[in-house]
Amino acid sequence: MTTLRTGRLLGAVSVAVLALGTAACGSGDSASGGSGDSGGKLAVTTSTNVWGSVVSAIGGDQVEVRSIIDDPSGDPHSYQATPEDAVDVQDAKFVLYNGGGYDDFFTKLAEQAPEARKVVAFDVSGKGAEGSGAEAGHDHEHAEGEAGHDHEHAEGSGGEAGHDHEHGVNEHVWYDLPTVSKVADQVAAELGQLRPEAKQTFDGNATAFKGRIDELTGKAAKIGGDRPGAKVLATEPVAHYLLEAAKLTDATPEDFSKAIEEESDVPVAAQDAVNQLVTGKQVRAVVHNSQTSTPVTDQLVANARSAGLPVVDVTETLPEGQSDYIAWMTQEVDALTGALSGT
């Protein structure tokens, strides 16, 4: 799900940012910073419920987390920030967001909350430094009035545009388990600064959380490790880092991925290549971002099922009824394992 409707979003952010001044003038201590506590808990705001679940795992009953994107049926990229969102960010003692161009609406809100402690997951990941001088992350914004969606970023010394899938650089870093471990440490450190008396609790929670991440990493590595050379096809590179951890080869043609992300027409050659991969069973499974549906991806999923290939659904936010990051990732790893075991 990589289509940001920039014009709508920036308009909504402007309204939200303007609302900050109004809230600060009329809401007393709370809107101007206040205690940052909610019923004795530290007020935390995150861009999505994925990062909110990580903060909850580290902060426990010491934090009150509000995730702005908390609807599994919604599109994080087209979310329209509200004045209430702006106030929530300003009132927070700590904010956590993805960065890398993924949740620019939150980046702009966070700029209006200079007193809040901040962690940006993409920056923590170091992924932006892997592009040989390329701009960190995908450029989710494009020139005013420009149609489509610019997911391209400079790559290599020549600055040629395009996704750097070979080097694994994309913005979906919550699927990168080492990054999530690093973020857990950063969250513990920031919360410890805000509430020193609970620092040991935060550090202990982070250690336990990272231990579970390590176990999950080992479990994921066995998927491809037990099936050398196993290939999969992905409707979008959302779970790219998880596929890397699983030691699986993403055989998706670059032009196909780019067209789906930019909501442009898929080149005939790329569509033919995808069809051959599926009908010829040259891949072991199709990994489908179920939060994005287009006629092309719907047809791909249908073709895969007709060919007897398993389809593994992945999502960008926590599924309905799920609030635990580890449990969610475990379900996705188990789904991958099951899909490849039967092929």
BELQUI-V902135 format. One record per helix or strand. SS is the DSSP state (~ for helix, > for strand). FROM is the first residue (numbers start at 0). LEN is the number of residues. If there is no record, write none. Layout:
BEGIN
SS/FROM/LEN, SS/FROM/LEN
END
This chain:
BEGIN
~/5/21, >/36/2, >/40/8, ~/48/14, >/62/7, ~/75/3, ~/82/9, >/93/4, ~/103/7, >/116/4, ~/120/5, ~/126/5, >/152/3, >/159/3, >/163/1, >/168/1, ~/172/3, ~/176/18, ~/195/30, >/230/4, ~/236/9, >/248/2, ~/253/9, ~/267/12, >/284/5, ~/294/12, >/309/5, ~/324/17
END
